[in-house]
């Protein structure tokens, strides 16, 4: 249903049946990953005037991957990540990519 680069890729879908009998597909709830479970790729220091999509383009090669940076910081408003010059942003791989053991797992 969603491209592999989408934050919704792999999330289960459901079907709602309307009172008139129509069926409507929907995406079930997406839970944010725990930031400590995301494998680090690097760090980015914000400079004045930067935008999150441009930071994502630089580090991931795709401006639409800015959601990965937002997930790594568990923010409600992604624009808050770039309002303070000098802020250090974690650049991470998506959840499930090897590199960091799941929470509670013994290190290998």
N, C-alpha and C positions, 0 to 999 in steps of 0.2 A: 504494500500500500504506500510506503514511504521510501524514498531513496536511502541508500546505506549511510549517507552523510547526515541524514536528518536526526534530530534529537528524538524523534518519535519512531525511528526504525526499530523493529523488533518488539514494539509494545503491542500487547494483545488488543484486539478490537472486539466490539460487541455489536449487537443489533437491538434496537428499540422498536417495538411495534406500536404505532400510533393508534388512537381509537378508531380511525377510519380504515385500519388494516394495512396502511403503508409501513414498510420497514425502513428504518433509517440506521445506517452504520455509524459507529462512533469509536473513537480511540479511548481506551480505558485510561485511568489516571497514570501519569508519569511521576515516579518518585525521584527526587534528586539524589544523586550518589553522595556518599560521604567523601568530602574532599581528601581525607587521608588515604582513601582507597584508590585515588587516581595516580597513575604513574607519572612522575614529573618529567618534563622535557626540558624545562629551563625557566627563565625568569625574564620579565620585561619591566623596565622602569618607565613609568608614564612621564611624558613631557607635556607642557602646556599645549592645549588645542588638539590633542590626540583623540581619536575615536576608536571605540572597541572593534568595529568592523575592520578598520585599517590595521590594527594590531593583529587581529586574527588572520588577515590576508598575509601579513609579514611572516607569521609563525606557522600557519597551517596551509598557506597557499590558497585560501578560500575565505572571503569576508563573511560568508554565511555560517562559518564555524565559530562565531563569537560566543555562541551559547556554551561552548566548551570552557571558555575562560570564566563566564558567569557561574557555571556549575562548580568550578574549582574554588570559588569564593562564596558560594551560597548567598548570592545577593538577590533581593527582590527587584531592584531597579538597576539593570546592567550599566546604565550611564553613570551611576555613582562610582564605578571603578576608575573612571578617567577624570574625575573632577579635581583631584588633588595631584599636582605635579610632584614627582618623586616617589609616588606610591609604587610598591613592588608587586607585580602580578605574577602569580604562578601560572605557567603554561604547562598543561598536562595532556596526557592521552585520555581518551574516553574510558568510562568504566568498563571493566572486563578485559582490558588489554593487559597482558602480563607485565610485571615490573614492581608491583606493590602487593604484598599479601593481603587478603581480606581481613577486616577487623576481627580480632580475636584469634587469628591463625598464628601458629608458631612460625617464626622466621625459618627459612630453609637454609 
